[in-house]
Amino acid sequence: RKWRTPIGRFMVLSQLRTLYANEMPKFGVENLKHIIYGKEFSFIILRKNKFVVGGLAFRPILSSCCIEICLCAVHRDFQQQGFGTRLLSVLRSVVLERFENVHTVVVSADASATSWFATRGFKDEKNIKRWTGHIHDIKYGVVMYCQVKDILMKIVDKPDDER
């Protein structure tokens, strides 16, 4: 696969940066560069016909036994088709396979995303001080968390006609 070469990886990450910039314009170019090209971040990228349609950026915070979702977006033409849920499903699998000591996933979600995360098992964190200094952009969003084993359980347990 071409994206496994350094140039291919750079091209995919550039597409992902463009997706985030278009879908999350308030986030800022410098913040995007820091996350996209930072070594501490990992990505789950969904592609369709060589086009990046969605992406989830995360980083482990092993001192707190958690994973932070830094960015999660799906191209507007592909929203409401299950791509965001697929990103969370893959994240759950990755965490269960690679991070045995991690039990919590945390996100600082903007107001428009809180209901989406809530329907996937995330809850509002009342004790924000617990995460201060650990997660990015805590002052701009609502801090939400979920136990890894509970991610998507609300959706997975519903019959297909209720999804």
Secondary structure by P-SEA (a helix, b strand, c coil): cccccaaaaaaaaaaaaaaaaaacccccaaaaaaaaccccccccccccccccccbbbbbbcccccbbbbccccccccccccaaaaaaaaaaaaaaacccccccbbbbbcccccaaaaaaaccccccccccccccccccccbbbbbbccccccccccccccccc
